[in-house]
Amino acid sequence: MLVKPSFKKRLLLTTLLSLSATQIFASNNSEQIPIGKLPEWVVPESYDLDFKIDPAQKGYTGKTTIHLKLAQATDHIWIHGKSLTVKDVNIISAEGAKTKAKYEQASEVDGVSKIKFAKTLPAGQYQLVLDFNAAYDQQLDGIYKIEFEGKPYVMTQMEAISARQSFPSFDEPRFKTPFNIRLTIPSKYSGFANTQQTSEQAEKSGWKTLSFAQTKPLPTYLLALAVGPWQLQKGPDIGATSWRKQPIQLRGIAPDAKAEKMQQALSETPAILKTLEDYFAFGYPFDKLDLLAAPDFAAGAMENPGLITFRDYLMLLDKDSPVFFVQNSFNVNAHELAHQWFGDVVTMPWWDDLWLNESFATWMQSKITQKLHPEFNADLERISDTADAMKSDSLVSVRRIRQPILSNADIQTAFDGITYQKGAAVLNMFESYLGEEKFKQGVRNYINKHQYGNA
């Protein structure tokens, strides 16, 4: 993700409220609320997500089915959920036995909830089914609604921990699972998700249900949806390569009547993708590639596999656009496409290793720009970024690149120049010391060894 300074928030107040909530709940319970990592004896294995979304309304309804494994007998589990109204909960065994359950918000600030079962259940495979509803977020997080030129749009931003306010989930990067997504939306709107649409079914009263192909194993923070009067712009074909047997469908998605301005960004994308595939010796791993220009978006861009989201000014260009905008569009696109390997194929298990996503993507973006557009002077920018990193190192308040994450607020503050620019500068140093070819082989080994998992 490429962030803006305004994205940093909720530090001291969040931490204090979190500790207060934990103490209040713990005073009546022998078990502490897991406000950091959830217990390891419950493991999600896949999700079926059904959403009914109308951008004209104030909220949406959903049904989450989580296929999970209990490693021990228990009468409850902990899960993430925040600002959700959960109407019904059942847990179903592999044999089909259904047990009623109750959803309780344990810490609203941290988005941690407890699900109590009507009886103790043995270890084994289960389906946890939750029916819920929620309001669209008003702070550009989770599933949120925006108005643009008088028309309503719904889209998402799950990173870092906003999936929990969108649907009940195990909202940690170590929990990578496949997702099956269905969207029921008004017939007049378009709907998109991380993967290709596989079917469309007409429903009563002017609704339709869109089903999408199962995703590769993903963490919850990479889930993406978009619903509304979006307009499609077909991009150039990305043909098969020696690293990838299937061609990739490339499309631009923009607010109504704006998609034509995405031609510039779309035209640059195939060369970026091919350069990345050649470097990694690993084909683009997802079944489509949509670039979405968002009219209101908190981050600069977000690397959701198959549905990358950008601030609209980075995508909507024409012949009169300033050179800076054109160059910035290319650089951010290269950064997010690098994330398809650094972060999406291989994901850090916890937020203290965020540098494995952002430092590597920043470093790789510079290499891509230098190769494809040397006139953009990415080599000079790299020197400038390294100088800035050295200035940060001179401060008493400097932190290390791999910083311990002790609270949710720590996660947000980790998206900074230390993680991005200083991390990239250190990688440049390692590459210089080892040599480009040896370093590249190490990166290839890393991606292949940990593909679709955590490291």
PEJO-V486422 format. One record per backbone hydrogen bond with DSSP energy under -0.5 kcal/mol. CO is the residue of the C=O (numbers start at 1). NH is the residue of the N-H. Records with the same first field share a line. If there is no record, write none. Layout:
CO: NH  NH
This chain:
1: 3
2: 300  301
4: 7
5: 8
11: 15
12: 16
13: 17
14: 18
15: 19
16: 20
17: 21
18: 22
19: 23
20: 24
21: 25
22: 26
23: 27
25: 28
26: 29
33: 35
39: 42
41: 71
43: 69
45: 178
46: 67
47: 180
48: 50  65
49: 182
50: 63
51: 53  184
52: 61
53: 186
54: 57
58: 136
60: 134
61: 52
62: 132
63: 50  65
64: 66  130
65: 48  67
66: 68  128
67: 45  46
68: 126
69: 43  71
70: 124
74: 121
75: 117
77: 115
79: 113
80: 169
84: 86
85: 87  133
88: 131
89: 101
90: 129
91: 99
92: 127
93: 96
97: 93
99: 91
100: 118
101: 89
102: 116
104: 106  114
107: 111  112
111: 81
112: 106  107
113: 79
114: 104  116
115: 77
116: 102
121: 74
124: 70
125: 94
126: 68
127: 92  129
128: 66  130
129: 90
130: 64
131: 87  88
132: 62
133: 85
134: 60
137: 145
142: 144  157
143: 137
144: 155
146: 153
148: 151
151: 148
152: 229
153: 146
154: 227
155: 144
157: 142
158: 162  163
162: 165
163: 166  167
164: 82
169: 80  171
170: 172
172: 175
174: 176
175: 177
177: 218
178: 47
179: 181  215
180: 49
181: 212
182: 51
183: 185  210
184: 53
185: 208
186: 189
190: 228
192: 226
195: 193
196: 213
199: 211
201: 209
203: 206
204: 207
206: 187
207: 203
208: 185  210
209: 201
210: 183
211: 198  199
218: 177
219: 222
220: 223
224: 194
225: 156
226: 192
227: 154
228: 190  230
231: 254
233: 252
237: 239
238: 248
241: 244
243: 283
244: 241
248: 238  250
249: 289
250: 235
251: 291
252: 233
253: 293
254: 231
255: 258
258: 261
259: 262
260: 263
261: 317
262: 266
263: 267
264: 268
265: 269
266: 269  270
268: 272
269: 273
270: 274
271: 275
272: 276
273: 277
274: 278
275: 279
276: 280
277: 281  282
289: 251
290: 292  308
291: 253
292: 294  310
294: 312
300: 311
301: 2
302: 309
304: 307
306: 290
308: 292
309: 302
310: 294
311: 314  315
312: 315  316
315: 317
318: 321
322: 326
323: 327
324: 328
325: 329
326: 330
327: 331
328: 332
329: 333
330: 334
331: 335
332: 336
333: 337
334: 338
335: 339
337: 340
338: 341  342
339: 344
340: 345
341: 343  346
345: 452  453
346: 343
347: 455
349: 174
350: 353
351: 354
353: 356
354: 357  358
355: 359  360
357: 361
358: 362
359: 363
360: 364
361: 365
362: 366
363: 367
364: 368
365: 369
366: 370
367: 371
368: 372
369: 373
373: 376
374: 377
377: 381
378: 382
379: 383
380: 384
381: 385
382: 386
383: 387
384: 388
385: 389
386: 390
387: 391
388: 392
389: 393
390: 394
391: 394
392: 395
395: 398
401: 403
404: 406
407: 411
408: 412
409: 413
410: 414
411: 414
412: 415
414: 416
416: 420
417: 421  422
418: 423
420: 424
421: 425
422: 426
423: 427
424: 428
425: 429
426: 430
427: 431
428: 432
429: 433
430: 434
431: 435
435: 439
436: 440
437: 441
438: 442
439: 443
440: 444
441: 445
442: 446
443: 447
444: 448
445: 449
446: 450
447: 451
448: 451
450: 453
453: 347
